[in-house]
Amino acid sequence: MTKLFRTNAVNPDFIELVKSLDADLEIRDGEEHSFYDQFNKLENIKHVIVAYDDEMPIACGAIKKYDGDTVELKRMFVAQNSRRKGIATKILIELEHLAKELSYTKCILETGVNQPEAIELYKKNGYRIIANYGQYENAENSICFEKTLN
C-alpha cells in the first residue's frame, strides 16, 4: 500500500529520488540538461512529499514559493517500476492540498516537451498550458502550466 509522507528537501529518500529524476532528465534533455538543471536546486524547497510502498521510497514531488499567491511544483518523479499506478496523481493532489493549507491560490510548473507522461498528468489533473514564465520564457523545449486552487 502506498503511503505519502510530508517532509522537506533534506530528507535522504527525497534526495535519492531526485538523483534518479536527474539521471532520467539528463537522458531526455540531452545537451539542454545543464540549462534546466540550474533551476532545480533543492535549497529553496521547504515542502516535499515522498511516497513509500512497503517502506521503500518510490516517488516524490515538492512545492516552492513563487510569489505571494503562487507555488511552483518541482521535482515530480515516480520510479520506473512504480509508474502507471496513479501515484503521481496522488502526490500532485497532496501537494495542492498542502499549498492551500499554506494559503496559496495557484500552482504553476514547467515541464519539457520530452516528458509526455508529465504533460498528460498535468492535463488530466486540470492544469492548463500558459505562456512560458520567468527563466523558461525563451526555452523552446519547455511547456508551462498553471492551475487555480479551489
Protein Blocks (a to p, Z undefined) as FASTA:
>chain_A
ZZdddddfklmklmmmmmmmmmmmmmmnmmmlmmmmmmmcfklpcbdcdddeehiafbdc
ddddfblmbccdehiacdfklgonommmmmmmmmmmmmmmnopabdcddddfklmklmmm
mmmnopacdddehjllmmmkbccdddddZZ
